[in-house]
């Protein structure tokens, strides 16, 4: 995977009030704002990977 150095990350304990998980759902934005995503998750991820691949490290 991109950026994998072979060493597992070390995490500090969670701080009080810190979210354990976050998941976004565009349904409320569609309902209240009329917003709809113009890029699929697959297309967006492919575009980001292509952008990084085009740049030297």
C-alpha positions in Angstrom: 0.0 0.0 0.0 1.1 3.6 -0.5 3.2 4.8 2.3 3.6 1.4 4.0 7.0 1.2 5.7 6.6 -2.3 7.1 6.1 -1.1 10.7 2.7 -1.1 12.4 1.7 2.3 13.8 1.7 2.9 17.5 -1.4 4.6 18.9 -1.8 6.6 22.1 -4.8 6.0 24.3 -8.0 7.8 23.2 -8.6 11.2 24.9 -11.8 11.8 26.8 -14.6 12.6 24.3 -12.6 11.4 21.3 -14.7 9.7 18.6 -13.9 6.0 18.1 -15.5 5.9 14.7 -16.8 8.3 12.1 -18.9 7.5 9.0 -20.3 10.0 6.6 -23.7 9.7 4.9 -24.5 12.1 2.1 -28.3 11.4 2.4 -28.8 14.3 4.9 -27.0 16.7 2.6 -29.2 15.5 -0.3 -32.3 15.9 1.8 -31.6 19.3 3.3 -29.3 21.0 0.7 -30.2 19.2 -2.6 -26.5 18.2 -2.8 -25.5 15.1 -4.7 -21.9 13.7 -5.1 -20.6 14.1 -8.7 -17.8 11.5 -8.2 -18.2 7.9 -7.1 -16.0 6.6 -4.3 -14.2 4.3 -6.8 -13.6 7.1 -9.3 -12.4 9.5 -6.6 -10.0 7.0 -5.1 -8.6 6.2 -8.5 -8.1 9.9 -9.2 -6.3 10.4 -5.9 -4.0 7.5 -6.6 -3.3 8.7 -10.1 -2.5 12.2 -8.8 0.1 10.7 -6.3 1.5 8.4 -8.9 2.2 11.3 -11.2 4.4 13.1 -8.6 7.9 12.2 -7.6 8.5 11.1 -4.1 
